[in-house]
Amino acid sequence: MQQPKIMRFYLKDEVALHNKKDDMWVAIHENVLDLTPLIRDRLDHWNRNMDYLVAHAGKDLSHFFHENGEPRTEVSPVTGRPRVLFPPILEVAVGEFAKTKDAMWSQDPFYHIGRTTRRPRHIRIINTLTAKIQYMTVCNEESIYDIQQKYKTRYNHHAGSYEWRKFSNGGKGCGILNLNGTLDENGLTDDEDSGLELPPPSIWLYYTDDITIA
């Protein structure tokens, strides 16, 4: 049986990093699209519209589209007929990556890789072995496992050699985190509605002395 595809969530800053011709993402009403295959497929059929598309790499294009992915239009002052606000929407993959027939890329599930987070979260990750504190901004919808993988990629390749824990009951109890749960599901709230400026939730890393899972 085919495993269900897990929805991925991204910060807008993460989308903005994919801003090159050979690595191009865009966001449309919280949907994240990887248009790299479309760009690659059009290299032999290039035109000015494709240049215009690449100029918007890594950007939020929501103002060009309705929430269902259909392009917004305007009335041409020359012809009096409707025309799309964003001409690159008319460009389609013509070869290997033309997966969905007659679908505009803004509505094609082939390019859809996830959604932008509705709420960024700030956290502290404290390595009890090195006493190093790492601040991170993550997606509220991400699991602790997702956060662990980002931390491992960016800051510590041996993140898997630590137990990820939290303090509860007023700091008196230390519990291992549920890696499949989100920050909120693990009780790591940030008191968003509080009138006080509070420190971000903390995750504590305890070295297990097991390099086999590093």
Summary of the structure (lengths in Angstrom):
residues: 214
radius of gyration: 21.9
end to end distance: 30.3
largest distance: 72.8
contacts: 560
relative contact order: 0.14
helix: 24%
strand: 29%
